[in-house]
Amino acid sequence: MSSHEGSRISIPTRIAFGAAGVAAAMLIAGAVVTVSPRAAQATPAFAGQTKLPCGKCHVKPSGGGDLTDFGKAFKANGNALPK
């Protein structure tokens, strides 16, 4: 038995390791996307923070969607009321 015979990896094993590598890469990519920072989104917390109704910043009185001019200014100011 030569020294190379014991270290051979069969083709099916190589395929299995390849599939495992692809699965691991996909898992890591999914984790990165899930954990990465996202742009701030409007929440009812802003209404609690500012003591203003949602309709002050949003066209729809219930909140969400397009912003009013005031809402655009609030967003441009880092989601904070001007001092």
C-alpha positions as semicolon CSV with decimal commas, in nm:
position;residue;x (nm);y (nm);z (nm)
1;M;0,000;0,000;0,000
2;S;0,155;0,330;-0,101
3;S;0,136;0,644;0,110
4;H;-0,105;0,803;-0,139
5;E;-0,366;0,528;-0,131
6;G;-0,484;0,602;0,222
7;S;-0,533;0,973;0,156
8;R;-0,752;0,940;-0,150
9;I;-1,097;1,091;-0,130
10;S;-1,360;0,927;-0,343
11;I;-1,568;1,130;-0,590
12;P;-1,896;1,093;-0,391
13;T;-1,717;1,222;-0,080
14;R;-1,586;1,522;-0,272
15;I;-1,939;1,595;-0,392
16;A;-2,070;1,569;-0,034
17;F;-1,804;1,808;0,094
18;G;-1,882;2,044;-0,193
19;A;-2,252;2,043;-0,110
20;A;-2,174;2,099;0,258
21;G;-1,950;2,391;0,165
22;V;-2,223;2,548;-0,047
23;A;-2,478;2,496;0,231
24;A;-2,240;2,653;0,485
25;A;-2,181;2,952;0,260
26;M;-2,555;2,999;0,213
27;L;-2,610;2,978;0,589
28;I;-2,341;3,237;0,655
29;A;-2,478;3,469;0,384
30;G;-2,828;3,435;0,528
31;A;-2,701;3,520;0,876
32;V;-2,515;3,827;0,747
33;V;-2,826;3,955;0,568
34;T;-3,045;3,890;0,873
35;V;-2,811;4,055;1,121
36;S;-2,690;4,348;0,910
37;P;-2,820;4,696;0,996
38;R;-3,128;4,818;0,815
39;A;-3,260;5,162;0,737
40;A;-3,480;5,304;1,009
41;Q;-3,847;5,247;0,957
42;A;-4,138;5,438;1,102
43;T;-4,282;5,284;1,414
44;P;-4,541;5,378;1,674
45;A;-4,239;5,448;1,896
46;F;-4,185;5,774;1,706
47;A;-4,536;5,882;1,799
48;G;-4,454;5,803;2,162
49;Q;-4,120;5,980;2,136
50;T;-4,259;6,297;1,979
51;K;-4,607;6,292;2,140
52;L;-4,744;6,365;1,791
53;P;-5,008;6,167;1,600
54;C;-4,887;5,945;1,313
55;G;-5,071;6,172;1,067
56;K;-4,832;6,457;1,151
57;C;-4,553;6,281;0,959
58;H;-4,756;6,053;0,731
59;V;-5,011;6,136;0,462
60;K;-5,234;5,856;0,598
61;P;-5,360;5,953;0,946
62;S;-5,301;5,595;1,063
63;G;-4,931;5,620;0,967
64;G;-4,712;5,437;0,720
65;G;-4,652;5,516;0,355
66;D;-4,580;5,857;0,212
67;L;-4,447;6,135;0,432
68;T;-4,576;6,488;0,473
69;D;-4,331;6,778;0,447
70;F;-4,303;6,769;0,827
71;G;-4,231;6,395;0,813
72;K;-3,962;6,445;0,550
73;A;-3,798;6,710;0,767
74;F;-3,819;6,480;1,072
75;K;-3,652;6,198;0,876
76;A;-3,381;6,430;0,739
77;N;-3,309;6,543;1,097
78;G;-3,223;6,188;1,204
79;N;-3,579;6,109;1,323
80;A;-3,560;6,383;1,583
81;L;-3,760;6,699;1,631
82;P;-3,567;7,019;1,568
83;K;-3,451;7,192;1,886
